[in-house]
Structure formats: structure tokens, C-alpha cells
Amino acid sequence: METTRGKLLFEHQGYLYVFNKQSSNKIIWCCRQYRHGKCRGRLHTIDDQVVHLIDDHNHEPVHSAREVVESRTIMNNAAKTTSRSTHDIVADGLSTLSDHAIASL
């Protein structure tokens, strides 16, 4: 999964993590709230399997976050590649979201 800006995302237990760095075979991810919320949650993966978890989050998990990010990415790509109006793109994007995801926007 990617953000609207093309950064890699990883989801684990309701938290979203952004790609931080990579060693020879391990990827280190930091919590998506790291920059704005100063969250210290991190995890390490090898082949998309969590091998180390630093579960030091200062916020609750948001289980609809993945759904929201995917929808925003689709809407952003549609805005770049089609001539449809912004209203139509957003209306289509919101029509597929759950009530919980819409409330979190």
C-alpha cells in the first residue's frame, strides 16, 4: 500500500507505519503519527513478516485508516488522470467507504 505521495505503508494491528529505512533484508517502519504526533511506535519486517515490534504508541489504533488511505489514493489518481469533476471523484470515493471511515475523515 502507498500514500498519496507514493510512500510505502505497512499496516499492523490497526496502526499504519511508513517506510523508514532498509538494511540488507530487513525493513524498518515508523508509525505514521511519528512526525505530527511524536509517536514512537516502530516495527521491523522481513518479507512482510513482523520480526520485531516496538509497541510504544501514544495514540489508539485506527482500524479504518487503511480504508481511508486507499480511498484517498484512488481519488488522487483519478483527479490526475481523468477530466471528471472533483465533486464526482469525491462522491464516488466516499460511496465506497464504511461509515466508520467517513467519520474519521
N, C-alpha and C positions, 0 to 999 in steps of 0.2 A: 504494500500500500504506500502511496505517496501523498505528500501535502500538495496544496495548490501551487506551491513554489518548487515542487519537484524533489523535496527532501524525503528520504525513506522513513517510514513509520513502522513500528512494531507494536502490537497490542498484546498485553498480558494482564489478566485478571482485572479488566476494566480500566487499566491505565494505558496511556499511549506514550511511547518512547520514540525519540528522534535519534537517528544515526549520529554518533559522536565520533568514533574512530574505529579503525580496523587494524588488527595485527595479522600475523600470517594466516591464522584460521579462525580467529575469534572476532566478533563484532561487539563493540561496547556502545550501549544505548543510554541516553539520559532522558529523564522524564520530560514530557512536552511542556510542563509548567516550570522548568528549570530557570529560564530567563526571566519570566514575568512574576512567578510566584516563589522563586528561590527554592523550589522543591529539590531534594537531594536523592530522590529515587533513581536507581540505575539498575541495569541488568546486562549480563554478558550472554551472548549466544554463539553456538557453533552449529552451522547448518540449520538455522531456525529453531534450534532446541535450546531452551534456557539452561545454562550451566551454572550461573551464579546470579543471585538476586540480592540487591541492597534495597530492602523494602522500607526506606526511610522517607515516606511521602508525608507532606504536611497538608494534604487535602484528601477528600474522598474520591474513590473511583467513579468515573462517569461511563456507564455501560453503553450509552448511546453515542459516545464520542466517535467511534469508528464509522457508524452510520452517517453522522454529520459530516465528517471529513470526506468520505466517499462521495456524498451528495454534492458538497461544495466543489470538489474537484471536477465532477461531471458537469456542473453548471458553469464553472470557469472555462472548461474546454469547449463547451457548447457556445459560450459567448465569443470565444476566439475564432471558432470555425464556421459558424452559421450566421445568417443575416436575420435570424429571428429577433424579436424584440426582447429586451431584458425582462419585461413583465412575463412574457410567455415562458422564457427559460426558467425563471424563478418559480413560477406557478407549477410547471412540470416537475421541477426538482422537489418542491415541497409536497407534491401529491404522493410521492413515494415514501416519505418519511413517516415514522411512527409518531404518535402524539408526544411521547417522552422526548424524542429527538427534536421535534419542533419547539417544545417548551424550553429546551436547553439552548436554542438559538438566541 
